[in-house]
Amino acid sequence: MTEGHLEYFKIKNFKRFEELELDDLGQFNLITGDNNVGKTSVLEALLVGGVYYDQIFWALHRTLNIRGLELNAKVEYNKEGKITNIKFPEENYLTFLQNDFSKRTTFYLRYAGKGYNNEYWFQSFNRAQMVEKIAKNQAPETLLMTAPLNAKYFVEHKSWGDDASNFTWLHFEELNFRPTNQAENISFSFIPVSQDNAAYLSNKFGELYLRANPTLSKKVDFELAEYMRILIPDIDELRPAGSPSALYVGLKGTDERALLNEFGDGVVRLTRLLFHLYGMQERSRLMIDEIDTGIHHSRMKDFLKCLVKLAEKKNIQLFMTTHSLECQEAFAEVFEDPDMVHLQSEFRNITLVEALDHSIKPFIYNYQQLSENLDLGIETRGRKLA
């Protein structure tokens, strides 16, 4: 395991999980299970881990917007650009992230390498509860002085290494960064299931170019094309088309150019994922929901291999969900290739199973165990325990 990658993760009181513990993680982690066992919720919980609490709340709030839950503050400005009013929603969005609202939600993280550990928890209160805590000297009285007068909810939170817990008001993260219901940024490390479109991909391509030094833009173009060659053997370049809402593919040995979406949903989805991987910092992690969506089974292996190879080069840890047997089999085939055998030790299949008491139990298989189970026809995609 590369230093800085997550090797242990435990959550308490998050969504449907009273507690879930994942140990012995790898660089490439495939999460399987029946519908509604919490596969996507695990990916969302994995967004926690940053050192700045406002970034953590922004990321968690963003996941609710992705699911269609619009509980956002609305900010009004005057002509000078100064805030004149903030309208807060009546509901507390944290209630949609917690299994039991009366308890703390806690995240434990341990990273490979000495000294890489973190524990983070939060609990929220309404204004009346916060006034009571202040009266009991359990919270600073300055909190209500610095928060907007109409702020309805407050948060107590603490990270590993903090001498004491901290307090703030809910929705502060939207003012510190930007509204969480705005279009996602390439640096957001959770990729939900959605229909990719030409406008989105063109914007992401331009964002990569803006992020890169102008002298490196050709390198960006060349490397993306190299990885896409697995699915488009004759690709020579990938460029924005005349319209700002499209991308075209240039083919070797010809002046012919074709729009990216002409090559099918699999190529479009691969392009989106490559953009995210290429734009990420080393040793970070990317969470991809339903990795196999839109990918034909005949192209599944090449699609997954392309992602794994770039993630290896960029040193990115991947967490992906699926309920597809074809996806599991394709991953097993990827790591059988001679140029991929060295990564077998970094693959894990995490199967989430619902027990009779409705708790979720994880079963973690390494590459060898998954391969043997697939050969024997043993079900490893998750089921209810009898």
Summary of the structure (lengths in Angstrom):
residues: 386
radius of gyration: 22.6
end to end distance: 34.9
largest distance: 76.4
contacts: 1163
relative contact order: 0.15
helix: 35%
strand: 26%
